[in-house]
């Protein structure tokens, strides 16, 4: 059984590229042609079942420089095709989500930086602190006055599930580095889930014995794992 690349991409634009696989030969020995064909069909089904395909969409045409970097990122893909504004990836089910997310995050981050309308991240209008150039990861804590519109919004959300627990103090975390990461990731998720409505929510998260400053002063914020 010769395993080779499918001919699915015959109609892809001229500027597309794809990987090529080294042929893999599996020798099947059986009692008769029927048993050999049955084994061949089973192997083919197993191989196809282990492969997934996903397409990442770009906001604008993919540049040659970005193509070269994406090709390096997809070294573990079974095959991929880079067209004008799409990257189609075929990979094992164990790798497809990681490769897809890496490519999508790369496309969004590069195009946000190169887009005139998105050259700078828009920070919340309530933020007042000036970032420390010597420590871009350091956050500033701003106490939110009780009775202010911002305080009342948070209090209402908090009371929806913790109505019997009073708010002793409310502080706003202003960390521009983490906000940049959030903005880029939010844009990536909007592209990835463009077919469903935005369901972003405000949630509360306890820290147990962990010092909260290790979260809001860090490079990564909450550990998504």
N, C-alpha and C positions, 0 to 999 in steps of 0.2 A: 504494500500500500504506500504510494508516494504521497506525502503531504506537501502541498505547494500552495502558493498564495492564490486566493480566489480572484476572479476577473471582474469583481463587482465595480471597480473604479474605472471602467473603460470610458465613461462619459465625463470624467472629471476634467476641469479646465486645464489648459496647458501649463499654468503656473503651479500645479499641484505636485507634491512629491510623496513617495511612499517608500517604506522599507522593503527589502526582499529577504525571504527566508531561505536558509539552506535546506535542501530536500532531506526528509527523514524517511528512511526505508524500513518497513516492518515486514518481515517474512512470515507468512502464515502457512502452517503445515496442517493439513486435515485429511480425513479419510476419503472425501470426495469433494466435487466442486460445490455442492450445495452447502456443506458445512463450512467450506472456505469463504463462500459468499456471505453466509450468515455471520461469520466472525468479522469479515471486512465491514459489513454494515454496522455491526455493534461498535467497532472501533471508531468508525466515522461519526456515529451518534455521540459517543463519549467525548470525542474531540470537540465537536460542535457545541455540545452542552457546556463545555468548560470555557468557552470564549464569549465575551460580551463586546458590544460596540456602543460607543457614546460619541456625540458630537458637541464640541464647544464652539459657541458663537462669539465672534469678535464685534466690538462696537464700530470699528472702522477697518479698512483694508490692512491686512497683515504685511508688514514691511519685510524685505529680504533679510534684514538683520534679525528680526524677530523669528523668522522662519528657521534660521540657522540655530538659534538658541532652543527653539521648540524641538527641533530634530534631536538635539543632544538630550533633552529632557525625556524623550520617548524611546530611549535605548532598550527598555524592557517590554516595549509594545510588540505584539505579533506583527501588526502593520499599522500604518497611519497615512492619512492623506491631508495635506495642507492646501486648501484652496484659498480663494480671495479673502473670505471672511469667516471661514470655518476650519476647524481641525477635527477630523474624524479619526477615532482611535479604536483599534481592535486589540484586545488584550485578554489575558486570563481573568477570571472573575476575582481572583485574589489581588490583582494589580489595577484593574480598570478604574475603580473609584479614586485611588491615589493619583494615578496618571492624569485623569480627567480634571481633578481638583487643582493639581499643580499647573496644568496648562491654562485653565480658566483664571486662576489667580494671577498668573503671569500676564495674560492678555489684558485683564482689567487694570492691573497696576501700571503697566506700560502705557496703556491708552489714556488712563486718567492723567498721567504726568504729561503726555504729549498733546492732550486736548486743551485748546485755549479756554474753553468754557469751564474746564475742570482742573485748571493748573494749580489751584489752591483748594484745600479742604475748607468747607464752611463750618465754623464752630458755633455752638449754641450762643444765642444773643445775650444770655445771662452771664456768660463767662467774663470775668474781669481781670484775671491774673495775667502777668507777663511771664512767659517761659524763661527758665534759667538756661542760657546758652551753654553753660559749663556742664549741665546735667539734664539732657533732654528727656530723660525718663522720670524725673522727679515730678510728683504731683503737688498741687496746691489745694488745701482744704479751705473752703469758704463756708462759714456758718450761714445757714438760711434762716431768716427771721420768721418766728412763729406768726401766723396770720397773713404772711405774704402770699401772693398767687402761687408761687412755686411750692411753698410749704403746703398750702391747701391741696394742691394736686397730688403730691406725694402722700399726704395724710389720708386722702380719700381712697387711693389705691391700696394703701397699707391696711386701712380699716375694713376693706372688703373681705379680708381673710383673717385679720388679727385685731378685731374690733375692741377686745378687752385689754390690749397691750398699749400703754401710752408711749408716745414718742418723747424721749427726754431731750434729745438734741438732733438736729438734722444738718449734715454738712454735705456740700457739693464737692465732688472730686473733679478737679480740672487737670487733666493729663493729656496734653496735645498729642503725644506719641501714641497713646492707646486709642485716642479718638481717630487718629489717622488710620490705624489698623482696623478699627471698627468700620470706618467709612469705606475702605477698600473692600473689606469682606462683605459688607452689606451690598455693595454694587455687584460683586461676584454672585451673590445669592439671588439678586434680582434677575441677572442674566440666566442663571441656572434654572430658576423657577418662574420664568416669565409667563408661563401658561397658567399660573394660579395667583389668586389675590395676595397682596401683602398682608401678612398676619404677624407683624412684629409686635411684641408685647414688652411691658415693663415688669420685671420680676425681682423678687428679693432673694438674697442668698446669705446664709449665715456663714461664719468663719470658724466656729468652734474655738479651739485654742490657738489657731493661726493668727499671727499679728496681721491685721488688715493692711498695714503699710507695705508688707511684702507683696501684696496684690496690686495696690494702686500706684506704687512706686516702681513696679517691675516693667519689664519689656513686653510681657505677654498677658498681663492681667490675670483673669481666672484661667485655671488649667482646664481646658476643654475635655480632658480625659477623666 
